[in-house]
Amino acid sequence: MKTQRTLIAASLALACAAASAQQAPIVREAPLRAHLSFLADDLLEGRGTGQRGGDLAVRYLETQAAAIGLKPLADGTYRQSVKFQGSKLLAGSSVTFNVGGTRVQPQIGKDIVFGTGSGRADLNFDAPLVFVGYGAAAPEENWDDYKGEDMKGKILVMMVNDPQPTAEEPNRFAGKAYTYYGRWMYKYEEAVRRGAAGALLIHTTPSASYDWNVPATSFSHERFHLPGGGNQIEGWISEDQARRLFGAAGFDLDKLRADAEKRDFRPVDLKTSAHVELRSSIRQVEQFNVVGIVPGSDPKLKEQAVVYSAHWDHLGIDEGAKDGGDHIYNGAIDNASGSAALLAMAAEAVKKPAKRSQVFLWPAAEEQGMHGAATYVKNPAFPLKDTLADLNLDSMNFAGRTKDIGVAGAERSSLYESSARVAKQMGLRLAPAIPDLSGAYFRADHFQFAKAGVPAFNVGSAVFSGDGHFEFEHHHADAAASIVGFKKDYHTVKDEYHANWDLSGMVQQAQFTLNLGYELANGKTMPTWKKGDAFGQVKR
């Protein structure tokens, strides 16, 4: 009885808080749980991009959007086409290094992982290796790792992360936090811009913020690139393999890494060549974002919109799994949780429209480089100049209600002040700010909106923090341990739905997001970037 009274009291408190937050409707747990359990079921085969499970997920989301009563896009459908190329490495592929007349062939999966972004099925070439430090060219930081040297046709070997703070410059490259220059996406993009043959990133768990299994898993699956030409080869090399390779060429890896922390660093010819043979299956793939709209109630303000987003895709089926083993990457937390939450939120939002319109967006191919979100930003349902914000949900809280809510990234804009008001109305604190050591701000779909000048952040994710910095209402130690423990299940077949999960925290997170959306959609002004923020300089 005591437990029941506690739950009733919590529900009443949640209802009162939601009512005060610009009259946002109440998110219900039952439909959220039902959507989550279905989207994470083996039946959907891990919702893989370019796989049958992905098609099933899209079909489910669009039928649910219609049943809920969301309005479709201008063409009468809930689908937005996202086209890209799929590439999967085939047997017989290899990278062999020639160091001073000695051939070194690293073991694929253990020492090196790689693929192609070029869209070409057969590649056979030789290229010299050049160490380019962090591979960053950041004018605003007065930093250039290339110093004007020609990188055409070379394979660039880079460190992950970005230049570290010093006693003299404690705030360079955002101090201990990540910047976009530290992300693998930027480094591959920069290699393409330089005309390089490709890029290999040196993996360490601290610099990447995840274990070797994450890139190893990613490169063992089919990978996807938007058309337009990418690197002939791109991948990761283990630290041990890099150390052996550098040593064989007469270089000390640690010394070169130390040199790369200085502004006067120049690219280093590693006196090593690579012979690359890539055999890949290449196919043209079309996937879909799912988009549904709650039109605004105000005749003028309805032309502006708030976007809520959560990617529907995960890693799908591993066709190479051994017989009898689990080969489905269900992606229950990442990101059936966010997709389910958006459906539960949309079901309530249609009952009570805000003054401005609300867009519910389920992007495709987030796991492949946020291609779906990038496509939406290029062709939005509402012009970007009329888009107030993107509030993204990814890898949500499955361990119970918290006393605070995470808003990392909101401090870049006035969304932080709006979040503080909503948190106060809900009886929550804003979780203490911690340095973004893993580059989380650049790893989810909201980043595509930020790059285009739209204020955006990933709302309230205890999982993304990965560090237990949230205070749970009950059984804090056990709940925090569950969140931290999920790190070992992230991007593995163990990310499965469990019927005994306490989803009250997930509902709380969804409710906060919807409340914040209503705060913005019913507000007098549009959110603005903080003075000096780089994304605030982007014209939209």
N, C-alpha and C positions, 0 to 999 in steps of 0.2 A: 504493500500500500504506500509505504514511504517513497519507494522508487516511482510509483505511478504519480503521486502528488508532485514529486520533483519534476517529472516530465511535463505534467500539466502546467506547472508554474513557469517552466522554461518556455513552453509554447506560448503562454499568455504574454510573457515578457518579449518574446520575439515578435508577436503580433503587434504589441503596443509600439515597439521600436520601429517596425516597418510602417505603421500608420503615421508615425511622426516624421518619417523620412520621405517627405513629399508624397505621402499616400501611396507608396508602392504596394502592390498586392503581395500576398503571402505565398512563398514557395513551399510546396508540399513534398514531404520525403517519399511517400509511396510511389508516385510516378518517377521520381528521380532514380530510386532504387530499381524499379522495373526496367527503365531504359538502360541503366548501367549494366544490370545482369544480362540483358539481351545483347547489347553491343559488345560485351566482353566474352560472350559465349563462344565455344569452339565452332559453332555453326557459322560464325562470321569470319572464321579462319584468320584472325588477327588483322582484319581490315587492311590488307596490304595494298599498296599503290600498284596499279596495273594487274591486280589479282581479282579473282571472283569475289573474295571477301570484301574488297573495297567497293565493288559494284553493289553488293548486297547492303553495305552500310549506307551508301548514297540513296539507294531505293527506300530503305527504312526511314532515313531522315526526311526525305522529301514527302513521303506519305504521312509521316507524323506532323510535319509542318502544315500540310493541307488539312489534316484532321483537327489540329489545334486552331486553325483559322488564320494563320499567317498569310499575308498577301504575297503573291509571287512577284517575280521581276517583270519588267515591261513586256517581255516576250511571252508572258503567261506561264512560264515554268519556274521551278525553284532551282534550276541548274545553271551554273556558269562554267563554261568549258575551260579546262586547263590542259594545254598540250605540251608535251615534252618528249624527250628521247630516253628510252630505258637501255641500260648497258649492264651486262653481267659477264664477269671474267670467266673464261673457259679454261679447261685443262690444257696444258701445253704452254701456258703463259709463263714468262720468267723475266727476272731482272738479274743480270750478272754484272758485278763490278770488276773492273780491271784496275788493280792498284800496283803500280811498279812491276808490271809483268805477271802479277799473281791474280788469279781469278777467284773471286769470292761470290758465292751464290747463296744469298739468304733464303731461309725457309719461309714460304708464304704462310701467313697466319701466325707464325711464331716470331719471326724476325722482322717481317715487312708485310704490309697489306697495300694493295694498289688497284687502280682501275683507270678507265679513260673517261674524259668528258668531251672528247672530240667528235663523238658520233661515228667514228670509223671502226669497222669490224676487225681489220687487220693492221697492225702497226709493227714495224721492224726498223729500229733506228739506233744509232749511237749518239750519246750526248755527254759532254763534260759536266761534272758536279761542281757547284759553287756554293759555299756557305755564305748566306746573306743575313746572319744574325736573326733578328725578329722579322725581317722582311717588311719592315714598316716604312712608309713614306708619309709623314705627318707634318705638313707645313706649320700648323698651329702649335706644334710642339718643337719646331725647329729641329726636326729629326728626319734623316734620310739614310736608310741603310744601303742604298744603291749607289749614291755619289756619282750618278750619271754614267755608270758603266753599262755596257751593252750586255743584256741578258738573253738576247735572241738565241734560240736553239739550245739553251742550257737547262739543266735540271737544278732547281734551286732547293737547297737544303736549309730548312728554317727551324727556329725554336717556336714553340707555342707560347701563348701569353704575350705580354708586351713589356717594354723596358721598365725595370723595377725602380721604385722611389729610392732616393739617396738622402743623406743627412742635409746636403745642400739643396736638394730639390725634392722635398717630401711629397709634393703633389704632382709630379710629372706623370703623365699618362694616368691621371686619376688616382695617384698614390698606389695603395695595395690593391685597389679594385681593378677589374678588367675594363678595357675599352674595346671597341669594335676591331681595333688593330690587332688585338690578341686572338681573335677568333679564326678558326680554320677557314671559314668562308671567305673572310677578307684576304687571307694569305693566298688561297687558290685564285681568287679574283685578281689580285695584284700580279701574280705570275702570268695570267692571261694578258693583262694590260702591258706587261713588259715583253711580250712575245717569246716567253720562255717555252721550252719543251714540256715543262711540268714542274711540280713541286713535291717534295717529301718533307713531312713534318716530324721532328724528333719528339717522340712521346715520353713524357714523364707524368705520373699520376698527379703530382702537385700542380704542374703547369697547365695540364689539360683539365684538371678537376674531375677526371674519371679514369678508371682503370683501362688497361690495354684491351679488355674484352669489348669495350664500346666501339672503337673504330674497327676492331677485328670483326665484330658482328655486322656492322654496317657494310663493310666491304665484301662480306661473304654473301650478302643479298644483292639483288638487282638494285642499281642506283640510277637516279634520274637527274637529267639536266634540261633546262629550258633550251630551245634551239638557239643557235648563234655562235657555236664554237667554244669549246673549253680546252683545258689542258690535254695534251696527248697522254700524259701520265700524271696522276695525282694520288697521294697516299700517305702512309705513316711508316716510320721506321722506329724500331724499339731503341731505347737508350743504350742497351748493351750492344746491339748491332752497330749503332752509330759510333760508339766508343771504339769498338774493334776496327771499324772501317777507317775512322779518323787516325787511329794509332798506326795502322798499316801504311797510311800515307805520310806518316811522320808528324802528325798534328796531335795536340792534346785537346780533347773535347772541352774539358773544364776551362782551360785557358782561353780558348776561342769564345766560349760562352761569357766569360768575364770580360773579354775585349768588346763583346757585342753590347755590353751595358753602357758603353761610352759613345758620345756623339760623333767622335772622329773615327768610329769603326768603318772599315771599308770591306767590300766583298772579298772573300778568300777563295782562290782557286785551289781546290782540294787535290789537284794532281791525280784525279781519279775519273775514269770514264765509265759510263753505264751502257751495257748492251740490253736493249729493251725489246722483248717480243710479247706483244699483247694480242690475244685472240678473244674477242668478245662477241656475244650475241647482242645485236642492236635492233631495237624495234621502236616504232612510233606509237606513243600512248596518249590516249585522251582520258582524263579523269574530270571530276566535276566538284567545284565548290557547291554547297547547298546554301541558299540565301532565302530568308523569309522576312517579311516586313510588317511591323505594326504601325500603320500611318498615324501621324500626329493629329491631335484634336483641334489645334489652333490653325485657322485658315492660312496664316502667313508662316508661322514657325514650323509647320509641318514639312516645309521644304528643307529643313535642316534635320540632322539625324545623329543619334548616338549608335555606335556599333558595339555589339557584344560578339566575341569570337571564341571558338574552341575547335581545334583541328580534329577531324574524325579518323585520320589514318594512324596505323601503327606499322609494324614490320612484317606482318603477314605470316606466310608459311615458309619454313626453311626446307626447301626441297631436298637438301643434302643431309638432313638428319638421319641418324642411324635407325634401322628398323626397330620398332618398339619404343623409341624415345619420343619425348614430347617435342613436336616440331611446330607448334603454333605459338606465335608471339601475341598473346591475347591483348596486351596493352590495356588492362583494366583501369589502372590509375592514369597511365599515359596512352591515350587520353579519352577513353570511354567515359571517364569521370566528368571531364569538362563538357563533352558532347551531350551527356545525359542531363547535366545541370542546365545547359542552355535550353533543352527541350522543356524541362520543368519550369524554367523562368518564363519562356515564351508562352506556355499554356496559361499563365496568370496574367502576363502583360496584355494579352489580347482582350482581357475582360475589362481593363481600365487603361486606355491609351493615355500617354503623357501628351504634353503640348507639342513637343517635337516628335518626329518619327523615331522608331527604334528598329535597327537592323540586326537580325540574328544570323550570324555567319558561321558556317562550318567549313573551314578551308580544307582543301586537299593537300597532300604531299608536304606537310610540315616537316616530317622526319627526313625528307629528301632535300631540304634546303629552303623550306617555307615558300615553295613555288605557288601554292594556291593563294596564299595571302598576297604575294607579289602580283599575281594576276588580278585579284580583286582591286588592289590599289591602283592598277593601271586602268581598270574599267569599273569604277565603283557604282553602286546603286544610287548614291547621292554624291555630287561633286565633292572632292576633298575639301574645298574651301567652305563647304556647308556641313562638313563632318566634324562634330564637336570632339569626339574622342573614340578610341578603341579600348574597351575593357576586356582583357583576354583571360580565359580560364584554361589552365593546363596543369595536369597532375595535382589533383585536389586532395584535401585533407580527409583521411578515412579513419582517423583515430579519436574522434570526439570533439565536442565544443571547446573553444578556446576563450580566454579572457581578452585576447588581443587579435589584431588582424594585420597581416603583412601587406605593405603597399610599396615595396621596393620598386623604384623607378618613378613613382608618382611625384617625388620631390623635384623632378626636372620641370614640373609645370604646376599650374594652379590646381591640378587634380589632387595635390597633396592636401591643400586646405579644404577642398570639397570632401575628401576622404575623412579628414579629421572631424568635420561636422557630422557626417553620417555615422562614423564610429561612436561619437559621443551620444547621438540619438539612440544607438543600439546598446549603449552601456558597455562599449568596447574601448580598449586603448589601441593606439597604433603601435605595432610591434617595434621594438628598438631597431634603429637603422644599423646595419652591419655592412662592412665593405663587400662589394660584389666580387668575390674572389673567383667565382666560376664563370663570370660573363653571362649570368642568367638573363640579364636584360636583352642580350643580343641573340638569345637562343629560342625565342618563341615568336609566334605570328605577330604579336603587337609591334615587334621591331620594324616590320615592313611599313606599318603606318607611321611610326616615328621617323623613319628614313624619309618619308614623303611629307613630313612636317605636321602630322596629326598627333596631338598629345595622346600618349598610350602607355599602358603598363600591364603587367601580369598580376592579377588581383589575388592577394591573400594566400599564396601557396606555401604552406608549411613544408611540402615535399620539395619544392624547388630550392628552399634554403638548405635542406639536407643537414641541418645542424641542431635541430631541436630548440631554436630560439623562441618558440612560441610557448605560452603558458596555458596549459590545458585546465579546464574546470575540474575534472575528476581524474584520479589516477595519473597524475602528470608524468611521473617517471616512466611508467609503462607505455603511455601514449607517445611520449617523446621518443622512447626507444623504438617503437614501431615505425615512426617516421624516419628516424636515422637508419634503421635496419632496411628500409626499402631501397636504400642506395645499392645494396648488393643484388636486388631483384630488378633494378632499372635496366630496361632494354634486354631483358632475358625472358625466357619462357615462364618464369615464376611470377610475372606480373599478371596474376589471375584474380578474378572476383571471388570474394569470400562472403557468404551469406551472413556471417556473424559480425561483419564490420559495423562499427558505430558511425552511421552517416549523419549524425546530428551536426557534426562540424562541417561536413560538406554542404548541408542545407544552409547552415549559418553563412558559409562563404558565398554561396549562390545568392542568398538574401542580401548580403552586404553589397554584392555586385549589382543586383537589380536596384537596390535602394540608391546606390551611387548613380546609376544610370538615370533614375527618375529625378534625382537632385539636379543633374545636368540638363536633362530634357525639359524640365519645368523651370529652369533657372532663367535669370535675366540676361546673362552674358555667356559668351563662348569661352571655354578654357584657353589659357595662354601659357606659353613656355616661359620659364624663368629667364631673366635677363642673362645673356651670355651663353645659354645652352646652344650647342651646335645645331641641334635639330630645329630650334626656333628660327634659324637663319634660312631654312628651306622654304622656298616659295611653293605654295600649293594652290 
